[in-house]
Amino acid sequence: MSNKLALISGASSGIGEAFARQLAEQGIDLCITGRRKERLDSIAAELQQRYKISVDVIVADLAVDDGISKVETWIKAHPYITLLINNAGFGARGLFANKPSEKYMEMISVHVTAAMRLTSAVLPAMIQAKQGAIINVSSITAFLPLAGNAVYSGTKSFLNSFTQALSYELKNTGVKVQALVPGFTYSDFHKRPDYSKTNTYASVPKILWMTSEDVVKTSLRALEKNRLFCIPGFINKLIVLAGKSGLAALGSEVMTQIYMRSAKKAAGKII
Ligand SMILES: NC(=O)c1ccc[n+]([C@@H]2O[C@H](COP(=O)([O-])OP(=O)(O)OC[C@H]3O[C@@H](n4cnc5c(N)ncnc54)[C@H](OP(=O)(O)O)[C@@H]3O)[C@@H](O)[C@H]2O)c1
C-alpha cells in the first residue's frame, strides 16, 4: 500500500482512465468514479492486480445531488487525499434554444457543482497537511466560445477562473492547483449520443487530435512544475493564444458560420 491517494471523477474511459492508469503505475492508491459500474470494476481489478495498489470504485451520477453526496461521504472517510482530479464531463452539442434547460442543469452539476463541492471537501485536510493537488479538467473551448457549445464553454470558463482564483488563495499552503485545458482528445467523449449525427473524427483534421495518454502525461509533468494552466500540445497552445487575442472573435465567427450551416442542414431549421 502506498501513502498517496488520488480521487478521479469520470475514470471509466478517456482522460480519467488514462489518469488512473498512469497514477497506478506510480504506485498511487486510487478511488475512481463514474456511472458505468462494469468498466470501473474491470479497470479497478486490473490495476489492483498489476500494480498491487488499492482501488476503490464509486458508482455515482454527478448530475444529481445524491451522486455528489456519495463521493463527499467517501471523502469524509478518507480525508487524506493527495490528488483530486475533477475530470467527469460531457458535451451537449446543439443550439442552446433547441435543448431543454434540464440537460444544461445536468452539465452545470457535473462540471461546476461537483467540481466545486469535491474541491471543498478535500481542501481542509490538504491545507492542514501542507500538501496535495487538485486538477480541474477544462477545455480549450473556454478560451474560444463557439455556437453549439454555449453552456459547455461557460462551465469550462468557470473551471479556469475558479482554479486561477484558488491558486492565489492557496499560495504558500503547499497545495497545488491546475486547470488542464485539452483540445480534441481521443476518448468516449465524441462517441456519446449528442455527437452521433456528426462524425467528429472524420470532420476534424487528425493534426488537431491528441491521445488521452499524452494529455495526461503532459498534465502530470506540468503539475510537477507547478503550472497553473496546462495546455497539452502545440496546436492547442496556438488555439488558446488566438482565443486570447483579437483573432478569437474572427475564429468564433467562422466556426459559428460552419456550425450553423451544418445544424441547419441536419435539422432543416435553425430553431
Ligand atoms: N475529448 C475531448 O475532445 C475533450 C476536449 C476538452 C475537454 N475534455 C474534457 O475532458 C474530460 C474527460 O472527458 P473524456 O474526453 O475523457 O470523455 P469520456 O471518455 O466520455 O469520459 C468522460 C468521463 O466522465 C464521466 N461522466 C460523464 N457524465 C457523468 C455523470 N453525469 N456522472 C458521473 N460521471 C460522468 C464518464 O463516466 P460514465 O459514462 O461512466 O458516467 C467518463 O468516465 C471532460 O470533462 C471533458 O469535458 C474532453
The ligand as an SDF file (V2000), in Angstrom:
LIG
                    3D

 48 52  0  0  0  0  0  0  0  0999 V2000
  -12.3700   14.5020  -25.5650 N   0  0  0  0  0  0  0  0  0  0  0  0
  -12.2020   15.7740  -25.8320 C   0  0  0  0  0  0  0  0  0  0  0  0
  -12.0470   16.1490  -27.0280 O   0  0  0  0  0  0  0  0  0  0  0  0
  -12.1470   16.7830  -24.7140 C   0  0  0  0  0  0  0  0  0  0  0  0
  -11.6590   18.0730  -25.0040 C   0  0  0  0  0  0  0  0  0  0  0  0
  -11.5840   19.0200  -23.9900 C   0  0  0  0  0  0  0  0  0  0  0  0
  -12.0010   18.6860  -22.7150 C   0  0  0  0  0  0  0  0  0  0  0  0
  -12.4780   17.4390  -22.4510 N   0  0  0  0  0  0  0  0  0  0  0  0
  -12.9160   17.1610  -21.0770 C   0  0  0  0  0  0  0  0  0  0  0  0
  -12.2200   16.0240  -20.5840 O   0  0  0  0  0  0  0  0  0  0  0  0
  -12.9940   15.4040  -19.5400 C   0  0  0  0  0  0  0  0  0  0  0  0
  -12.9830   13.9090  -19.7640 C   0  0  0  0  0  0  0  0  0  0  0  0
  -13.6600   13.6080  -20.9720 O   0  0  0  0  0  0  0  0  0  0  0  0
  -13.1390   12.4970  -21.9850 P   0  0  0  0  0  0  0  0  0  0  0  0
  -12.7250   13.1710  -23.2220 O   0  0  0  0  0  0  0  0  0  0  0  0
  -12.1870   11.5860  -21.3180 O   0  0  0  0  0  0  0  0  0  0  0  0
  -14.5310   11.7760  -22.3090 O   0  0  0  0  0  0  0  0  0  0  0  0
  -15.1370   10.3700  -21.8610 P   0  0  0  0  0  0  0  0  0  0  0  0
  -14.2550    9.2540  -22.3100 O   0  0  0  0  0  0  0  0  0  0  0  0
  -16.5420   10.3790  -22.3260 O   0  0  0  0  0  0  0  0  0  0  0  0
  -15.0530   10.4270  -20.2720 O   0  0  0  0  0  0  0  0  0  0  0  0
  -15.9340   11.2010  -19.5190 C   0  0  0  0  0  0  0  0  0  0  0  0
  -15.9750   10.6540  -18.1020 C   0  0  0  0  0  0  0  0  0  0  0  0
  -16.9010   11.4490  -17.3500 O   0  0  0  0  0  0  0  0  0  0  0  0
  -17.8490   10.5940  -16.7250 C   0  0  0  0  0  0  0  0  0  0  0  0
  -19.1660   11.2390  -16.6590 N   0  0  0  0  0  0  0  0  0  0  0  0
  -19.8620   11.8460  -17.6430 C   0  0  0  0  0  0  0  0  0  0  0  0
  -21.0700   12.2430  -17.1990 N   0  0  0  0  0  0  0  0  0  0  0  0
  -21.1320   11.8630  -15.8920 C   0  0  0  0  0  0  0  0  0  0  0  0
  -22.1300   11.9700  -14.8910 C   0  0  0  0  0  0  0  0  0  0  0  0
  -23.3390   12.5020  -15.1200 N   0  0  0  0  0  0  0  0  0  0  0  0
  -21.8590   11.4840  -13.6610 N   0  0  0  0  0  0  0  0  0  0  0  0
  -20.6580   10.9040  -13.4030 C   0  0  0  0  0  0  0  0  0  0  0  0
  -19.6800   10.7670  -14.3060 N   0  0  0  0  0  0  0  0  0  0  0  0
  -19.9190   11.2370  -15.5400 C   0  0  0  0  0  0  0  0  0  0  0  0
  -17.9060    9.3590  -17.6270 C   0  0  0  0  0  0  0  0  0  0  0  0
  -18.2900    8.2270  -16.8500 O   0  0  0  0  0  0  0  0  0  0  0  0
  -19.6490    7.3750  -17.0730 P   0  0  0  0  0  0  0  0  0  0  0  0
  -20.0300    7.4510  -18.5040 O   0  0  0  0  0  0  0  0  0  0  0  0
  -19.2470    6.0150  -16.5980 O   0  0  0  0  0  0  0  0  0  0  0  0
  -20.6040    8.0220  -16.1620 O   0  0  0  0  0  0  0  0  0  0  0  0
  -16.4670    9.2160  -18.0780 C   0  0  0  0  0  0  0  0  0  0  0  0
  -15.7240    8.4780  -17.1480 O   0  0  0  0  0  0  0  0  0  0  0  0
  -14.3750   16.0570  -19.6060 C   0  0  0  0  0  0  0  0  0  0  0  0
  -14.5070   16.9720  -18.5490 O   0  0  0  0  0  0  0  0  0  0  0  0
  -14.3840   16.7850  -20.9380 C   0  0  0  0  0  0  0  0  0  0  0  0
  -15.2200   17.9170  -20.9120 O   0  0  0  0  0  0  0  0  0  0  0  0
  -12.5490   16.4810  -23.4180 C   0  0  0  0  0  0  0  0  0  0  0  0
  1  2  1  0
  2  3  2  0
  2  4  1  0
  4  5  1  0
  4 48  2  0
  5  6  2  0
  6  7  1  0
  7  8  2  0
  8  9  1  0
  8 48  1  0
  9 10  1  0
  9 46  1  0
 10 11  1  0
 11 12  1  0
 11 44  1  0
 12 13  1  0
 13 14  1  0
 14 15  2  0
 14 16  1  0
 14 17  1  0
 17 18  1  0
 18 19  2  0
 18 20  1  0
 18 21  1  0
 21 22  1  0
 22 23  1  0
 23 24  1  0
 23 42  1  0
 24 25  1  0
 25 26  1  0
 25 36  1  0
 26 27  1  0
 26 35  1  0
 27 28  2  0
 28 29  1  0
 29 30  1  0
 29 35  2  0
 30 31  1  0
 30 32  2  0
 32 33  1  0
 33 34  2  0
 34 35  1  0
 36 37  1  0
 36 42  1  0
 37 38  1  0
 38 39  2  0
 38 40  1  0
 38 41  1  0
 42 43  1  0
 44 45  1  0
 44 46  1  0
 46 47  1  0
M  CHG  2   8   1  16  -1
M  END
$$$$
